[in-house]
Amino acid sequence: MIRRLFALWHARNLEFLRDRGSLIFTLLLPLALVVGMSFVFGGPERAVFKIAVLTDDLGSVHHPFMSERFVDFIPIDDLAAATRKVARHQLDLLIDPQPGGTRYWVNTDSPKGYVAERLLLQADPGAVRQPVSGDAVRYVDWLFPGILGMNMMFSCLFGVGYVVLRYRKNGFLKRLNATPITAFEFLTAQVLSRLGLILVVTTILYVGVGFVIGFHSAGSPALLLAIATLGALSLIALGLTIAARFSSDELVGGLLNTLTWPMMLLSGVWFSLEGSPEWVRFVARLFPLTHILDAARAVTLDGAGVTAIAPHLVYLAVTTLVFLAFGAWSFKWRTD
């Protein structure tokens, strides 16, 4: 028994080592994630709070609160836009330091805003709180679209990627290749099948959570459905570009993880990227999930219409067509 066990163990090791793509990803993926995250979140001092200062020149502001460590002070000269970001949990606090006294705006439902307010009042006890313009949004209201988007991302990428991989490995695609079906037709059918499932699941979660705990939704449900549809199409097509050619479980899994982890961290699922370096926000805007969440939050929190989110919808539609066309072009029916 020991000899048979050793033979199987040895064979599996050789199989893995001979799969160069999987071996490379196993070695490079953790290294790439560590290096990438060190650039995004590294540095000697990470800001804990994002606080806007009502000015166009931070250098001209002299206030005792400005000496606080681990605070990212962001200049902004549009009061309406700044207070809206405070209400939407994109900023923790907004201060307006004037010679006659400091005013500040805070969302009282924000945990970080509460702590930032305490720090401000320690440095300037005479600061006067101003009401946040518009309805202050709970953190759960801001977070809920991110959770739905993250669930959609995993379902689309892994659900489609591994299904096509299984079809290729068990010979189903090889037999299907003998029929008149083209790669584009096969991939389109997979997209539509997964799309229906994702929309049903997302709708059930949306209605169920709304019934159980309730959440802020100022926009049109039909527009949210359009965002979910285009977003799911883009993510599914992206997953198909990964599974279109490869036949290794480890390699496909590594590629999918390479996509999902940066999207989960940089697309605004858990926290806003307000105040982050411009290159970080540029990378985030390349991900379909970023556009899904930005559009969904604009509709649910601000009641935005089609015109306001049109750039997001166009981006999702274009990426869907590009990913699907590339997947069809690079599609591989056989494992050999």
FILOFI-888875 format. One record per residue (C-alpha): x negated, y, z negated; residue in one letter; residue number from 1. Coordinates in Angstrom, 2 decimals, always signed. Example, Ala and Ser with C-alpha at 12.3 -4.5 7.8 and 13.67 -1.06 7.14 Angstrom:
<r px="-12.30" py="-4.50" pz="-7.80" resn="A" resi="1"/>
<r px="-13.67" py="-1.06" pz="-7.14" resn="S" resi="2"/>
//
This chain:
<r px="+0.00" py="+0.00" pz="+0.00" resn="M" resi="1"/>
<r px="-2.85" py="+2.36" pz="-0.87" resn="I" resi="2"/>
<r px="-4.46" py="+1.80" pz="+2.53" resn="R" resi="3"/>
<r px="-1.17" py="+2.50" pz="+4.35" resn="R" resi="4"/>
<r px="-0.61" py="+5.62" pz="+2.26" resn="L" resi="5"/>
<r px="-4.15" py="+6.80" pz="+2.96" resn="F" resi="6"/>
<r px="-3.72" py="+6.14" pz="+6.70" resn="A" resi="7"/>
<r px="-0.52" py="+8.24" pz="+6.81" resn="L" resi="8"/>
<r px="-2.16" py="+10.99" pz="+4.76" resn="W" resi="9"/>
<r px="-5.17" py="+11.03" pz="+7.08" resn="H" resi="10"/>
<r px="-3.01" py="+11.06" pz="+10.22" resn="A" resi="11"/>
<r px="-0.93" py="+13.98" pz="+8.97" resn="R" resi="12"/>
<r px="-4.05" py="+15.97" pz="+8.13" resn="N" resi="13"/>
<r px="-5.47" py="+15.39" pz="+11.59" resn="L" resi="14"/>
<r px="-2.15" py="+16.36" pz="+13.17" resn="E" resi="15"/>
<r px="-2.13" py="+19.65" pz="+11.29" resn="F" resi="16"/>
<r px="-5.81" py="+20.44" pz="+11.96" resn="L" resi="17"/>
<r px="-5.38" py="+19.77" pz="+15.68" resn="R" resi="18"/>
<r px="-2.48" py="+22.22" pz="+15.83" resn="D" resi="19"/>
<r px="-4.69" py="+25.27" pz="+16.23" resn="R" resi="20"/>
<r px="-1.85" py="+27.78" pz="+16.20" resn="G" resi="21"/>
<r px="-0.46" py="+26.53" pz="+12.90" resn="S" resi="22"/>
<r px="-3.92" py="+26.36" pz="+11.35" resn="L" resi="23"/>
<r px="-4.73" py="+29.92" pz="+12.33" resn="I" resi="24"/>
<r px="-1.42" py="+31.21" pz="+10.99" resn="F" resi="25"/>
<r px="-1.82" py="+29.32" pz="+7.73" resn="T" resi="26"/>
<r px="-5.16" py="+31.02" pz="+7.20" resn="L" resi="27"/>
<r px="-4.41" py="+34.47" pz="+8.60" resn="L" resi="28"/>
<r px="-0.81" py="+35.12" pz="+7.49" resn="L" resi="29"/>
<r px="-1.54" py="+35.51" pz="+3.74" resn="P" resi="30"/>
<r px="-4.63" py="+37.59" pz="+4.54" resn="L" resi="31"/>
<r px="-2.67" py="+39.80" pz="+6.94" resn="A" resi="32"/>
<r px="+0.12" py="+40.32" pz="+4.40" resn="L" resi="33"/>
<r px="-2.31" py="+41.24" pz="+1.63" resn="V" resi="34"/>
<r px="-4.27" py="+43.65" pz="+3.83" resn="V" resi="35"/>
<r px="-1.13" py="+45.16" pz="+5.32" resn="G" resi="36"/>
<r px="+0.58" py="+45.67" pz="+1.97" resn="M" resi="37"/>
<r px="-2.61" py="+47.15" pz="+0.52" resn="S" resi="38"/>
<r px="-2.50" py="+49.83" pz="+3.20" resn="F" resi="39"/>
<r px="+1.21" py="+50.50" pz="+2.69" resn="V" resi="40"/>
<r px="+1.47" py="+50.26" pz="-1.10" resn="F" resi="41"/>
<r px="-2.16" py="+50.51" pz="-2.19" resn="G" resi="42"/>
<r px="-4.18" py="+53.41" pz="-3.48" resn="G" resi="43"/>
<r px="-5.45" py="+54.43" pz="-6.89" resn="P" resi="44"/>
<r px="-2.19" py="+56.10" pz="-7.94" resn="E" resi="45"/>
<r px="+1.19" py="+55.08" pz="-6.64" resn="R" resi="46"/>
<r px="+4.02" py="+57.57" pz="-6.97" resn="A" resi="47"/>
<r px="+6.84" py="+56.32" pz="-9.19" resn="V" resi="48"/>
<r px="+9.20" py="+59.21" pz="-8.46" resn="F" resi="49"/>
<r px="+10.01" py="+61.09" pz="-5.26" resn="K" resi="50"/>
<r px="+10.93" py="+64.65" pz="-6.14" resn="I" resi="51"/>
<r px="+11.78" py="+67.33" pz="-3.62" resn="A" resi="52"/>
<r px="+10.74" py="+70.93" pz="-4.18" resn="V" resi="53"/>
<r px="+12.85" py="+73.62" pz="-2.53" resn="L" resi="54"/>
<r px="+10.03" py="+75.34" pz="-0.65" resn="T" resi="55"/>
<r px="+8.17" py="+75.20" pz="+2.64" resn="D" resi="56"/>
<r px="+4.74" py="+75.44" pz="+0.98" resn="D" resi="57"/>
<r px="+3.92" py="+73.33" pz="-2.06" resn="L" resi="58"/>
<r px="+0.66" py="+75.22" pz="-2.59" resn="G" resi="59"/>
<r px="+2.57" py="+78.37" pz="-3.43" resn="S" resi="60"/>
<r px="+4.56" py="+76.70" pz="-6.25" resn="V" resi="61"/>
<r px="+3.14" py="+76.96" pz="-9.77" resn="H" resi="62"/>
<r px="+5.22" py="+75.06" pz="-12.29" resn="H" resi="63"/>
<r px="+4.20" py="+72.94" pz="-15.32" resn="P" resi="64"/>
<r px="+6.12" py="+69.98" pz="-13.97" resn="F" resi="65"/>
<r px="+3.95" py="+69.91" pz="-10.84" resn="M" resi="66"/>
<r px="+1.04" py="+68.55" pz="-12.88" resn="S" resi="67"/>
<r px="+2.83" py="+65.28" pz="-13.68" resn="E" resi="68"/>
<r px="+1.05" py="+62.15" pz="-12.47" resn="R" resi="69"/>
<r px="+2.64" py="+59.38" pz="-10.40" resn="F" resi="70"/>
<r px="+5.11" py="+61.85" pz="-8.87" resn="V" resi="71"/>
<r px="+5.33" py="+62.46" pz="-5.14" resn="D" resi="72"/>
<r px="+6.40" py="+66.08" pz="-4.62" resn="F" resi="73"/>
<r px="+7.98" py="+66.62" pz="-1.21" resn="I" resi="74"/>
<r px="+8.52" py="+70.12" pz="+0.20" resn="P" resi="75"/>
<r px="+11.93" py="+70.70" pz="+1.75" resn="I" resi="76"/>
<r px="+13.59" py="+73.98" pz="+2.69" resn="D" resi="77"/>
<r px="+17.11" py="+72.76" pz="+3.50" resn="D" resi="78"/>
<r px="+19.18" py="+72.78" pz="+0.31" resn="L" resi="79"/>
<r px="+22.16" py="+70.93" pz="+1.79" resn="A" resi="80"/>
<r px="+20.00" py="+68.15" pz="+3.27" resn="A" resi="81"/>
<r px="+17.99" py="+67.83" pz="+0.06" resn="A" resi="82"/>
<r px="+21.01" py="+67.55" pz="-2.24" resn="T" resi="83"/>
<r px="+22.53" py="+64.99" pz="+0.12" resn="R" resi="84"/>
<r px="+19.38" py="+62.87" pz="-0.15" resn="K" resi="85"/>
<r px="+19.51" py="+63.14" pz="-3.94" resn="V" resi="86"/>
<r px="+23.12" py="+61.98" pz="-3.90" resn="A" resi="87"/>
<r px="+22.17" py="+59.06" pz="-1.61" resn="R" resi="88"/>
<r px="+19.24" py="+57.88" pz="-3.81" resn="H" resi="89"/>
<r px="+16.68" py="+58.84" pz="-1.18" resn="Q" resi="90"/>
<r px="+15.20" py="+61.39" pz="-3.58" resn="L" resi="91"/>
<r px="+15.09" py="+61.10" pz="-7.36" resn="D" resi="92"/>
<r px="+15.31" py="+64.82" pz="-8.11" resn="L" resi="93"/>
<r px="+15.41" py="+68.21" pz="-6.41" resn="L" resi="94"/>
<r px="+13.92" py="+71.24" pz="-8.17" resn="I" resi="95"/>
<r px="+14.01" py="+74.91" pz="-7.27" resn="D" resi="96"/>
<r px="+11.34" py="+76.68" pz="-9.38" resn="P" resi="97"/>
<r px="+12.07" py="+80.41" pz="-9.39" resn="Q" resi="98"/>
<r px="+10.57" py="+83.20" pz="-11.53" resn="P" resi="99"/>
<r px="+13.94" py="+83.71" pz="-13.21" resn="G" resi="100"/>
<r px="+14.32" py="+80.05" pz="-14.14" resn="G" resi="101"/>
<r px="+14.25" py="+76.56" pz="-12.63" resn="T" resi="102"/>
<r px="+17.30" py="+74.89" pz="-11.17" resn="R" resi="103"/>
<r px="+17.45" py="+71.17" pz="-10.44" resn="Y" resi="104"/>
<r px="+19.81" py="+68.64" pz="-8.88" resn="W" resi="105"/>
<r px="+20.06" py="+64.99" pz="-9.97" resn="V" resi="106"/>
<r px="+22.32" py="+62.04" pz="-9.30" resn="N" resi="107"/>
<r px="+23.38" py="+61.00" pz="-12.79" resn="T" resi="108"/>
<r px="+23.97" py="+57.43" pz="-11.57" resn="D" resi="109"/>
<r px="+20.31" py="+57.06" pz="-10.54" resn="S" resi="110"/>
<r px="+18.09" py="+55.30" pz="-13.14" resn="P" resi="111"/>
<r px="+14.93" py="+56.90" pz="-11.74" resn="K" resi="112"/>
<r px="+16.68" py="+60.24" pz="-11.54" resn="G" resi="113"/>
<r px="+17.55" py="+59.99" pz="-15.22" resn="Y" resi="114"/>
<r px="+13.91" py="+59.43" pz="-16.20" resn="V" resi="115"/>
<r px="+12.68" py="+62.15" pz="-13.83" resn="A" resi="116"/>
<r px="+15.15" py="+64.57" pz="-15.37" resn="E" resi="117"/>
<r px="+13.81" py="+63.82" pz="-18.87" resn="R" resi="118"/>
<r px="+10.25" py="+64.50" pz="-17.68" resn="L" resi="119"/>
<r px="+11.31" py="+67.78" pz="-16.09" resn="L" resi="120"/>
<r px="+13.08" py="+68.97" pz="-19.25" resn="L" resi="121"/>
<r px="+10.01" py="+68.15" pz="-21.34" resn="Q" resi="122"/>
<r px="+7.89" py="+70.36" pz="-19.09" resn="A" resi="123"/>
<r px="+10.57" py="+73.04" pz="-18.66" resn="D" resi="124"/>
<r px="+13.31" py="+72.87" pz="-21.35" resn="P" resi="125"/>
<r px="+15.11" py="+75.84" pz="-19.84" resn="G" resi="126"/>
<r px="+15.73" py="+74.19" pz="-16.47" resn="A" resi="127"/>
<r px="+19.39" py="+74.34" pz="-15.47" resn="V" resi="128"/>
<r px="+21.17" py="+71.39" pz="-13.92" resn="R" resi="129"/>
<r px="+23.24" py="+72.09" pz="-10.81" resn="Q" resi="130"/>
<r px="+25.96" py="+69.77" pz="-9.56" resn="P" resi="131"/>
<r px="+24.99" py="+67.52" pz="-6.68" resn="V" resi="132"/>
<r px="+26.88" py="+68.65" pz="-3.58" resn="S" resi="133"/>
<r px="+29.25" py="+65.97" pz="-2.39" resn="G" resi="134"/>
<r px="+30.04" py="+62.70" pz="-4.09" resn="D" resi="135"/>
<r px="+27.15" py="+61.11" pz="-5.96" resn="A" resi="136"/>
<r px="+26.73" py="+57.56" pz="-4.71" resn="V" resi="137"/>
<r px="+26.02" py="+54.64" pz="-7.01" resn="R" resi="138"/>
<r px="+22.83" py="+52.68" pz="-6.39" resn="Y" resi="139"/>
<r px="+24.88" py="+49.58" pz="-5.60" resn="V" resi="140"/>
<r px="+26.65" py="+51.55" pz="-2.85" resn="D" resi="141"/>
<r px="+23.29" py="+52.43" pz="-1.32" resn="W" resi="142"/>
<r px="+21.88" py="+48.91" pz="-1.82" resn="L" resi="143"/>
<r px="+24.84" py="+46.90" pz="-0.51" resn="F" resi="144"/>
<r px="+24.19" py="+47.54" pz="+3.23" resn="P" resi="145"/>
<r px="+20.56" py="+46.52" pz="+2.65" resn="G" resi="146"/>
<r px="+21.56" py="+43.19" pz="+1.11" resn="I" resi="147"/>
<r px="+23.96" py="+42.45" pz="+3.96" resn="L" resi="148"/>
<r px="+21.30" py="+43.42" pz="+6.50" resn="G" resi="149"/>
<r px="+18.67" py="+41.22" pz="+4.85" resn="M" resi="150"/>
<r px="+21.05" py="+38.25" pz="+4.84" resn="N" resi="151"/>
<r px="+21.79" py="+38.90" pz="+8.50" resn="M" resi="152"/>
<r px="+18.07" py="+39.06" pz="+9.30" resn="M" resi="153"/>
<r px="+17.27" py="+35.69" pz="+7.73" resn="F" resi="154"/>
<r px="+20.33" py="+34.00" pz="+9.26" resn="S" resi="155"/>
<r px="+19.59" py="+35.32" pz="+12.73" resn="C" resi="156"/>
<r px="+15.86" py="+34.68" pz="+12.85" resn="L" resi="157"/>
<r px="+15.57" py="+31.35" pz="+11.04" resn="F" resi="158"/>
<r px="+18.98" py="+30.02" pz="+12.06" resn="G" resi="159"/>
<r px="+18.29" py="+30.38" pz="+15.77" resn="V" resi="160"/>
<r px="+14.54" py="+29.80" pz="+15.73" resn="G" resi="161"/>
<r px="+14.62" py="+26.42" pz="+14.03" resn="Y" resi="162"/>
<r px="+17.66" py="+25.20" pz="+15.98" resn="V" resi="163"/>
<r px="+15.93" py="+25.76" pz="+19.32" resn="V" resi="164"/>
<r px="+12.74" py="+24.24" pz="+17.92" resn="L" resi="165"/>
<r px="+14.66" py="+21.12" pz="+16.87" resn="R" resi="166"/>
<r px="+16.27" py="+20.87" pz="+20.30" resn="Y" resi="167"/>
<r px="+12.85" py="+20.97" pz="+21.93" resn="R" resi="168"/>
<r px="+11.25" py="+18.42" pz="+19.62" resn="K" resi="169"/>
<r px="+14.05" py="+15.82" pz="+19.82" resn="N" resi="170"/>
<r px="+14.12" py="+15.97" pz="+23.62" resn="G" resi="171"/>
<r px="+17.52" py="+17.64" pz="+23.98" resn="F" resi="172"/>
<r px="+16.06" py="+20.53" pz="+25.98" resn="L" resi="173"/>
<r px="+14.20" py="+18.11" pz="+28.22" resn="K" resi="174"/>
<r px="+17.48" py="+16.39" pz="+29.11" resn="R" resi="175"/>
<r px="+19.25" py="+19.74" pz="+29.48" resn="L" resi="176"/>
<r px="+16.57" py="+20.82" pz="+31.93" resn="N" resi="177"/>
<r px="+17.86" py="+18.19" pz="+34.37" resn="A" resi="178"/>
<r px="+21.17" py="+20.08" pz="+34.61" resn="T" resi="179"/>
<r px="+21.86" py="+23.28" pz="+36.61" resn="P" resi="180"/>
<r px="+21.75" py="+25.34" pz="+33.40" resn="I" resi="181"/>
<r px="+19.16" py="+28.12" pz="+33.44" resn="T" resi="182"/>
<r px="+17.08" py="+29.30" pz="+30.51" resn="A" resi="183"/>
<r px="+18.96" py="+32.60" pz="+30.43" resn="F" resi="184"/>
<r px="+22.32" py="+30.80" pz="+30.24" resn="E" resi="185"/>
<r px="+21.11" py="+28.51" pz="+27.45" resn="F" resi="186"/>
<r px="+19.69" py="+31.36" pz="+25.41" resn="L" resi="187"/>
<r px="+22.80" py="+33.50" pz="+25.92" resn="T" resi="188"/>
<r px="+24.98" py="+30.66" pz="+24.66" resn="A" resi="189"/>
<r px="+22.81" py="+30.33" pz="+21.56" resn="Q" resi="190"/>
<r px="+23.03" py="+34.07" pz="+20.97" resn="V" resi="191"/>
<r px="+26.82" py="+34.15" pz="+21.23" resn="L" resi="192"/>
<r px="+27.24" py="+31.09" pz="+19.03" resn="S" resi="193"/>
<r px="+25.07" py="+32.49" pz="+16.24" resn="R" resi="194"/>
<r px="+26.64" py="+35.94" pz="+16.66" resn="L" resi="195"/>
<r px="+30.13" py="+34.62" pz="+15.92" resn="G" resi="196"/>
<r px="+28.92" py="+32.83" pz="+12.81" resn="L" resi="197"/>
<r px="+26.98" py="+35.84" pz="+11.51" resn="I" resi="198"/>
<r px="+29.90" py="+38.22" pz="+12.01" resn="L" resi="199"/>
<r px="+32.31" py="+35.90" pz="+10.19" resn="V" resi="200"/>
<r px="+29.94" py="+35.45" pz="+7.24" resn="V" resi="201"/>
<r px="+29.11" py="+39.17" pz="+7.05" resn="T" resi="202"/>
<r px="+32.80" py="+40.12" pz="+7.20" resn="T" resi="203"/>
<r px="+33.66" py="+37.69" pz="+4.40" resn="I" resi="204"/>
<r px="+30.86" py="+39.12" pz="+2.24" resn="L" resi="205"/>
<r px="+31.86" py="+42.71" pz="+3.02" resn="Y" resi="206"/>
<r px="+35.52" py="+42.14" pz="+2.15" resn="V" resi="207"/>
<r px="+34.75" py="+39.88" pz="-0.83" resn="G" resi="208"/>
<r px="+32.29" py="+42.25" pz="-2.48" resn="V" resi="209"/>
<r px="+34.60" py="+45.18" pz="-1.83" resn="G" resi="210"/>
<r px="+37.45" py="+43.33" pz="-3.52" resn="F" resi="211"/>
<r px="+35.42" py="+42.17" pz="-6.54" resn="V" resi="212"/>
<r px="+33.29" py="+45.21" pz="-7.43" resn="I" resi="213"/>
<r px="+34.29" py="+47.88" pz="-4.92" resn="G" resi="214"/>
<r px="+31.87" py="+50.14" pz="-3.09" resn="F" resi="215"/>
<r px="+31.78" py="+53.52" pz="-1.41" resn="H" resi="216"/>
<r px="+32.78" py="+53.39" pz="+2.27" resn="S" resi="217"/>
<r px="+33.49" py="+56.73" pz="+3.92" resn="A" resi="218"/>
<r px="+33.28" py="+55.68" pz="+7.56" resn="G" resi="219"/>
<r px="+35.12" py="+53.54" pz="+10.07" resn="S" resi="220"/>
<r px="+35.12" py="+49.74" pz="+9.58" resn="P" resi="221"/>
<r px="+35.29" py="+49.36" pz="+13.37" resn="A" resi="222"/>
<r px="+32.07" py="+51.32" pz="+13.71" resn="L" resi="223"/>
<r px="+30.43" py="+49.14" pz="+11.06" resn="L" resi="224"/>
<r px="+31.51" py="+46.09" pz="+13.07" resn="L" resi="225"/>
<r px="+29.87" py="+47.55" pz="+16.17" resn="A" resi="226"/>
<r px="+26.63" py="+48.13" pz="+14.21" resn="I" resi="227"/>
<r px="+26.73" py="+44.58" pz="+12.86" resn="A" resi="228"/>
<r px="+27.35" py="+43.17" pz="+16.34" resn="T" resi="229"/>
<r px="+24.51" py="+45.03" pz="+18.06" resn="L" resi="230"/>
<r px="+22.20" py="+44.47" pz="+15.10" resn="G" resi="231"/>
<r px="+22.85" py="+40.74" pz="+15.00" resn="A" resi="232"/>
<r px="+22.34" py="+40.50" pz="+18.77" resn="L" resi="233"/>
<r px="+18.98" py="+42.22" pz="+18.52" resn="S" resi="234"/>
<r px="+17.78" py="+40.03" pz="+15.63" resn="L" resi="235"/>
<r px="+19.00" py="+36.81" pz="+17.26" resn="I" resi="236"/>
<r px="+17.29" py="+37.71" pz="+20.53" resn="A" resi="237"/>
<r px="+14.11" py="+38.47" pz="+18.58" resn="L" resi="238"/>
<r px="+14.26" py="+35.05" pz="+16.93" resn="G" resi="239"/>
<r px="+14.71" py="+33.41" pz="+20.32" resn="L" resi="240"/>
<r px="+11.55" py="+35.04" pz="+21.68" resn="T" resi="241"/>
<r px="+9.63" py="+33.19" pz="+18.95" resn="I" resi="242"/>
<r px="+11.30" py="+29.82" pz="+19.51" resn="A" resi="243"/>
<r px="+11.42" py="+30.09" pz="+23.30" resn="A" resi="244"/>
<r px="+8.03" py="+28.50" pz="+23.84" resn="R" resi="245"/>
<r px="+6.48" py="+26.99" pz="+20.72" resn="F" resi="246"/>
<r px="+7.09" py="+23.47" pz="+19.42" resn="S" resi="247"/>
<r px="+5.21" py="+23.54" pz="+16.10" resn="S" resi="248"/>
<r px="+7.21" py="+23.89" pz="+12.88" resn="D" resi="249"/>
<r px="+4.31" py="+25.55" pz="+11.08" resn="E" resi="250"/>
<r px="+3.59" py="+28.02" pz="+13.87" resn="L" resi="251"/>
<r px="+7.24" py="+29.05" pz="+14.33" resn="V" resi="252"/>
<r px="+7.64" py="+29.36" pz="+10.58" resn="G" resi="253"/>
<r px="+4.52" py="+31.52" pz="+10.36" resn="G" resi="254"/>
<r px="+5.66" py="+33.79" pz="+13.17" resn="L" resi="255"/>
<r px="+9.12" py="+34.21" pz="+11.66" resn="L" resi="256"/>
<r px="+7.63" py="+35.03" pz="+8.26" resn="N" resi="257"/>
<r px="+5.35" py="+37.53" pz="+9.96" resn="T" resi="258"/>
<r px="+8.49" py="+39.31" pz="+11.17" resn="L" resi="259"/>
<r px="+10.75" py="+38.97" pz="+8.14" resn="T" resi="260"/>
<r px="+8.39" py="+40.09" pz="+5.36" resn="W" resi="261"/>
<r px="+7.44" py="+43.47" pz="+6.88" resn="P" resi="262"/>
<r px="+11.07" py="+44.10" pz="+7.79" resn="M" resi="263"/>
<r px="+12.26" py="+43.26" pz="+4.29" resn="M" resi="264"/>
<r px="+9.67" py="+45.59" pz="+2.72" resn="L" resi="265"/>
<r px="+9.63" py="+48.49" pz="+5.19" resn="L" resi="266"/>
<r px="+13.16" py="+48.68" pz="+6.61" resn="S" resi="267"/>
<r px="+14.68" py="+50.21" pz="+3.47" resn="G" resi="268"/>
<r px="+16.43" py="+47.16" pz="+2.04" resn="V" resi="269"/>
<r px="+15.45" py="+47.89" pz="-1.56" resn="W" resi="270"/>
<r px="+14.14" py="+51.46" pz="-1.55" resn="F" resi="271"/>
<r px="+13.98" py="+54.54" pz="+0.63" resn="S" resi="272"/>
<r px="+10.81" py="+55.37" pz="+2.57" resn="L" resi="273"/>
<r px="+11.37" py="+59.08" pz="+2.02" resn="E" resi="274"/>
<r px="+7.99" py="+60.69" pz="+1.38" resn="G" resi="275"/>
<r px="+6.00" py="+57.72" pz="+2.75" resn="S" resi="276"/>
<r px="+3.14" py="+58.35" pz="+5.21" resn="P" resi="277"/>
<r px="+4.31" py="+59.08" pz="+8.72" resn="E" resi="278"/>
<r px="+2.60" py="+56.00" pz="+10.17" resn="W" resi="279"/>
<r px="+4.51" py="+53.76" pz="+7.73" resn="V" resi="280"/>
<r px="+7.80" py="+55.27" pz="+8.82" resn="R" resi="281"/>
<r px="+6.76" py="+54.92" pz="+12.47" resn="F" resi="282"/>
<r px="+6.15" py="+51.19" pz="+11.99" resn="V" resi="283"/>
<r px="+9.45" py="+50.86" pz="+10.13" resn="A" resi="284"/>
<r px="+11.33" py="+52.46" pz="+13.03" resn="R" resi="285"/>
<r px="+10.07" py="+49.70" pz="+15.35" resn="L" resi="286"/>
<r px="+12.08" py="+47.08" pz="+13.42" resn="F" resi="287"/>
<r px="+15.72" py="+46.46" pz="+14.42" resn="P" resi="288"/>
<r px="+16.66" py="+46.06" pz="+10.75" resn="L" resi="289"/>
<r px="+15.65" py="+49.68" pz="+10.05" resn="T" resi="290"/>
<r px="+18.10" py="+50.95" pz="+12.65" resn="H" resi="291"/>
<r px="+20.83" py="+48.62" pz="+11.39" resn="I" resi="292"/>
<r px="+20.50" py="+49.90" pz="+7.82" resn="L" resi="293"/>
<r px="+20.12" py="+53.57" pz="+8.74" resn="D" resi="294"/>
<r px="+23.23" py="+53.43" pz="+10.91" resn="A" resi="295"/>
<r px="+25.26" py="+51.43" pz="+8.37" resn="A" resi="296"/>
<r px="+24.37" py="+53.76" pz="+5.50" resn="R" resi="297"/>
<r px="+25.15" py="+56.81" pz="+7.60" resn="A" resi="298"/>
<r px="+28.63" py="+55.41" pz="+8.22" resn="V" resi="299"/>
<r px="+29.39" py="+54.07" pz="+4.75" resn="T" resi="300"/>
<r px="+27.84" py="+56.89" pz="+2.70" resn="L" resi="301"/>
<r px="+28.28" py="+59.94" pz="+4.93" resn="D" resi="302"/>
<r px="+31.20" py="+58.94" pz="+7.15" resn="G" resi="303"/>
<r px="+29.10" py="+59.40" pz="+10.30" resn="A" resi="304"/>
<r px="+30.67" py="+58.95" pz="+13.70" resn="G" resi="305"/>
<r px="+29.48" py="+57.39" pz="+16.95" resn="V" resi="306"/>
<r px="+27.57" py="+60.48" pz="+18.04" resn="T" resi="307"/>
<r px="+25.49" py="+60.61" pz="+14.86" resn="A" resi="308"/>
<r px="+24.37" py="+56.98" pz="+15.07" resn="I" resi="309"/>
<r px="+24.17" py="+56.73" pz="+18.87" resn="A" resi="310"/>
<r px="+20.33" py="+56.61" pz="+18.92" resn="P" resi="311"/>
<r px="+20.39" py="+53.60" pz="+16.59" resn="H" resi="312"/>
<r px="+22.99" py="+51.80" pz="+18.72" resn="L" resi="313"/>
<r px="+21.05" py="+52.48" pz="+21.92" resn="V" resi="314"/>
<r px="+17.83" py="+51.17" pz="+20.36" resn="Y" resi="315"/>
<r px="+19.54" py="+47.96" pz="+19.24" resn="L" resi="316"/>
<r px="+21.13" py="+47.43" pz="+22.65" resn="A" resi="317"/>
<r px="+17.85" py="+47.99" pz="+24.50" resn="V" resi="318"/>
<r px="+15.86" py="+45.68" pz="+22.21" resn="T" resi="319"/>
<r px="+18.51" py="+42.98" pz="+22.63" resn="T" resi="320"/>
<r px="+18.11" py="+43.05" pz="+26.41" resn="L" resi="321"/>
<r px="+14.31" py="+43.21" pz="+26.23" resn="V" resi="322"/>
<r px="+14.02" py="+40.32" pz="+23.76" resn="F" resi="323"/>
<r px="+16.52" py="+38.17" pz="+25.63" resn="L" resi="324"/>
<r px="+14.82" py="+38.81" pz="+29.00" resn="A" resi="325"/>
<r px="+11.38" py="+38.03" pz="+27.56" resn="F" resi="326"/>
<r px="+12.69" py="+34.89" pz="+25.88" resn="G" resi="327"/>
<r px="+14.24" py="+33.66" pz="+29.12" resn="A" resi="328"/>
<r px="+11.03" py="+34.42" pz="+31.03" resn="W" resi="329"/>
<r px="+8.77" py="+32.60" pz="+28.56" resn="S" resi="330"/>
<r px="+11.20" py="+29.78" pz="+27.74" resn="F" resi="331"/>
<r px="+9.69" py="+26.29" pz="+27.66" resn="K" resi="332"/>
<r px="+11.97" py="+23.27" pz="+28.05" resn="W" resi="333"/>
<r px="+9.42" py="+20.59" pz="+27.15" resn="R" resi="334"/>
<r px="+6.95" py="+20.09" pz="+24.33" resn="T" resi="335"/>
<r px="+4.16" py="+19.11" pz="+26.72" resn="D" resi="336"/>
//
